[in-house]
């Protein structure tokens, strides 16, 4: 691993994502931005007239979706430019302008749903039969009817749209501070060799075989966040207040109800997850104890949670990852694998490696009319391979949805998205475990990757979900959020999760909330990682066991997009998340990994 991280301009083009396929350059983007600014007012001709006829309503959908299609590309290009180098002021300006344009567009279209409600659903459904262009909107009208009590007047909807850009300021401030402005003291090993810490390298440093490297990386990363805890706490408190404001403006009883109901997810799904998570914490406690013994430590610290358990840590090139991922996904058929391989290589979907100023973490992005793209910081290990598989799952979900669904159903929400991403990891992991059955070190390494993935999605995320619920309820009760009370709260929750097996340095562990500058601003986003990994393992199990029709059902899930309610899309694919059973089953899979790891490490 290199101890220094290049500037963005020094990254070879073949390692970057293909921004030019969206717009050739900033000038082309600016021309389209200006054109959209001029055309948005044209939507005003529909205001007050959607109820005139089915033809008028169909014309509105056609005009608004044509603008949304173009607007999506403007937003995407600006975001892609900004996230790879958050210190680039030109890119930052593009991103800021695009968000402002999005708010203007939302305001320009804000009259539509209140007017549709005034038309009435009986008449709307009659129009579905009269105007062929409206036929595809049947499910859209069903969703609108479910949300009817929370759609406000045209004037209020316009105001809510107009303030949406300003309400993102807290999240933006936290993100820029974390990704562009924070400067971390380097980690070092016992010989004094230093290793640069950035958002793109911290993950690899936390898995380094040298305990001093892991410790100093963990401490320096946490301490830098702690140095700015009050600023970040102010931003997060503002973000939570914004969630509460939106929930109340739309007449929801709570922020949690707003987040679940507006996404058509029963609120019990959230509560079932948290209850099941807490009931299964002993599995995590057992794992920490096995890890401590395998490492030969008297005491396990949080910075040891990803320490390699074998000296034969495999080095995995990006090209090797592509090959393994494609082999693991082969049960889905040739189209899936061919498109995936081409995307990860020739079509430059992936922005691969760390660079200065690159946004933390990894994600998949894309809009109708573009390729799906992946941002990550590849570090030549199994963890990076797993991240690539995860994000490819998102990208292939976009590919199949955009291939199959009209614009109105091109969005499907994180509840479904995290199933597709975790499914890929489960499939590739099964392939690797079957590939090297007699190689104990490799099997340990693969199980470590699995445990790292479960740690993030089945430990960190449910803990953050509990934290998120509490801080929202505090604001709803009129209580204050401060850096200290949020850090204390999260330290308490993590202490429960780690149990007596791990030493929890309260300040450094409690500040974890500040290390998630995107997730914590998305109003009950994080719990859906845990539901996603549960659904993913259930669906992967069906395919790996050769269950008749399982592949076809899964490809149907990928192609469904937002054409049905999320719970129903998953039910057709073969999993029911309205019950705790999938989460309990996935904890059973986790327990089996823990048992196998104990067997393998005990032999040494």
Buried (B, 14 or more C-beta within 10 A) or exposed (E): EEEEBBEBEEBEEEBBBBBEBBBEEBEEBBEBBEEBBEBBEEBEEBBEBBBEEBEBBBBBBEBBBEBBBBBBBBBBBBBBBBBBBBBBEEBBBBBBBBBBBBBBBBBBBBBBBBBBBEBEBEEBBEBBEEBEBBEBBEBBBBBBBEBEEBBBEBEBBBBBBBBBBEBBBBBBBBBBBBBBEBEBBBBBBEEEEBBBBBBBBBBBBBBBEBBBBBBBBBBBBBBBBBEBBEBBBBBBBBBBBBBBBBBBBBEBEBBBBBBBBBBBBEBEBBBBBBEBBEEBBEBBBBBBBBBBEBBEEEEBBBBBBBBBBBEEBBEBEBEEBBEBBBBBBEBBEEEBBEBBBEBBBEBBBBBBBBBBBBBBBBBBBBBBBBBBBBBBBBBBBBBBBBBBBBBBBBBBBBBBBBEBBBBBBBBBBBBBBBBBBBBBBBBBBBBBBEBBEEEBBBBBBBBBBBBBBBBBBBBBBBBBBBBBBBBBBBBBEEEEBBBEBBBBBBBBBBBBBBBEBBBBBBBBBBBBBBBBBBBBBBBBBBBBBBBBBBBBBBBBBBBBEEEEEBBEBBBBBBBBBBBBBBBEBBBEBBBEBBEBBBBBBBBEBBBEBBBBBBEBBEEE
